[in-house]
Every structure is written in structure tokens, then in C-alpha cells.
């Protein structure tokens, strides 16, 4: 005898997966933005160093 109705955990699993993907994407974007800021700072410092010489 099988159960009637929808599967028990499908809604919660889908919601959890969605939230975890959002979290991973947010961390990935923050990491990329951090790298971009560091590159900009390094570029600016190198330009200043070259202009002084």
C-alpha cells in the first residue's frame, strides 16, 4: 500500500536548494568583486610608482 498525496519533503528540499544556490552565488560574486577591487588598487599604486620615476 503506497501513500496517497504528494511526496513529503519535495517542497522543503526545493526551497533549501534554492536558498543554498543563492548563498553560493552571493559568495562567488563577493569574491569576484574583492578581486576586482584589489586589482584596481594594485594598478593605481603601480601607475603612481611609474609616474614618480
C-alpha positions as CSV (number, residue, x, y, z in Angstrom):
1,X,0.0,0.0,0.0
2,X,1.6,3.2,-1.1
3,X,1.0,6.6,0.4
4,X,-1.5,8.9,-1.2
5,X,-0.9,12.5,-1.9
6,X,2.3,14.4,-2.8
7,X,5.7,13.4,-1.6
8,X,6.6,14.5,1.8
9,X,9.8,16.6,1.5
10,X,9.8,17.9,-2.1
11,X,8.8,21.4,-1.2
12,X,11.4,21.8,1.6
13,X,14.1,20.3,-0.5
14,X,13.4,22.6,-3.4
15,X,13.4,25.6,-1.1
16,X,16.6,24.6,0.6
17,X,18.3,24.0,-2.8
18,X,17.2,27.5,-3.9
19,X,18.5,29.2,-0.8
20,X,21.8,27.3,-0.9
21,X,22.3,28.3,-4.6
22,X,21.6,32.0,-3.6
23,X,24.1,31.8,-0.9
24,X,26.8,30.2,-3.1
25,X,26.1,32.8,-5.9
26,X,26.4,35.7,-3.3
27,X,29.7,34.4,-2.0
28,X,31.0,33.9,-5.6
29,X,30.1,37.5,-6.5
30,X,31.6,38.9,-3.4
31,X,34.9,37.0,-4.1
32,X,34.9,38.4,-7.7
33,X,34.3,41.9,-6.5
34,X,37.0,41.6,-3.9
35,X,39.5,40.5,-6.6
36,X,38.5,43.4,-8.8
37,X,39.0,45.9,-6.0
38,X,42.4,44.5,-5.3
39,X,43.4,44.6,-9.0
40,X,42.3,48.3,-9.2
41,X,44.3,49.2,-6.1
42,X,47.4,47.5,-7.4
43,X,47.0,49.1,-10.8
44,X,46.6,52.6,-9.2
45,X,49.7,52.0,-7.0
46,X,51.8,50.9,-10.0
47,X,50.7,53.9,-12.0
48,X,51.7,56.2,-9.2
49,X,55.1,54.4,-8.8
50,X,55.7,54.8,-12.6
51,X,54.8,58.5,-12.6
52,X,57.2,59.2,-9.8
53,X,60.1,57.7,-11.6
